[in-house]
């Protein structure tokens, strides 16, 4: 089975996922984006926009039969599941309700394009999803595929195009291979060969800065350079041996069915609490509390409780022996997020479609979901303001669940 594009990691977590090489890669991503935003055409990275669409469509020409097909993630099942006709979709027990309607519309209109490849994209709207609303005195066409509501000025060229379309989709990933089973993913999508059909609004996810307004200000550039210097200092304090030991400890914790005591669970909890300032003391407290309450506390037999206590005490001793490493790791991640925030703020200044979340108090203007950064080797990571998007997910009123 080839590589499939189903999950991306946050740049600040690469050091946990890939060790020292991942940490070094995170630094290179930040440096490359700094160069890109400063107008350096030799930057080693590219950027795409994360659209908050749903559901995901995999579609194109079957590599062997050359028939047009559409599929969801079950394309990558052990026995691939895909649809080559509307009738197959109607009869499918794997798709139901609103999702079946979306797939029928997707097949009807996407099959009319000129296909020579396989692409993955996120559905943004069907005709019935669009609404006309007035936002800040401006007549807009809006659609809300998931958490974020998108709005475009009705009488703009883009607004007229979207107004005429029966569906809209943003493609972001290309698949190649001689068979469905051998498909492998590469980030980015060339939509130029698909042709034009007024019934389908299509776009690629490539970051487009046509106005130049997203370039970093001089103040941002100075601030980012300072933060990146701090990132480098903290990275040099992280020893590979200690990082490898820490990652093994995390694997042990997960193997003991105690993933809630992991460092990633700790930092994810900080994000849900609208903060990202991890500390050595904070993680130790989190580990102790979780292990006592959830691991030892859920066991009834005293003998098993004692065994669990001893395991927890051993892990704590190992974690405390890594105090200096953990201090450097938490500061490294905090500075990565700080640098990421400066970059995202610069990227957010240019967008052709307004983005909002609908709360119980009305529409709230927000930034795009985030971005995907891709290096010259095809490695990709997420650049998302996790604090903002977590809050948006918490407060938003969604139209339907994917």
KAFENKA-V413221 format. One record per helix or strand of 2 or more residues. SS is the DSSP state (a for helix, b for strand). FROM is the first residue (numbers start at 1). TO is the last residue. If there is no record, write none. Layout:
# KAFENKA-V413221
((SS & FROM & TO) (SS & FROM & TO))
This chain:
# KAFENKA-V413221
((a & 11 & 37) (b & 45 & 50) (b & 56 & 61) (b & 68 & 71) (a & 73 & 76) (a & 86 & 91) (a & 97 & 110) (b & 118 & 126) (a & 127 & 129) (b & 131 & 135) (b & 138 & 143) (b & 149 & 153) (a & 157 & 164) (b & 167 & 176) (b & 184 & 187) (a & 192 & 194) (b & 200 & 204) (a & 218 & 237) (a & 240 & 255) (a & 259 & 261) (a & 263 & 272) (a & 280 & 296) (a & 302 & 321) (a & 323 & 347) (b & 354 & 359) (b & 362 & 365) (b & 370 & 375) (b & 380 & 383) (a & 386 & 395))
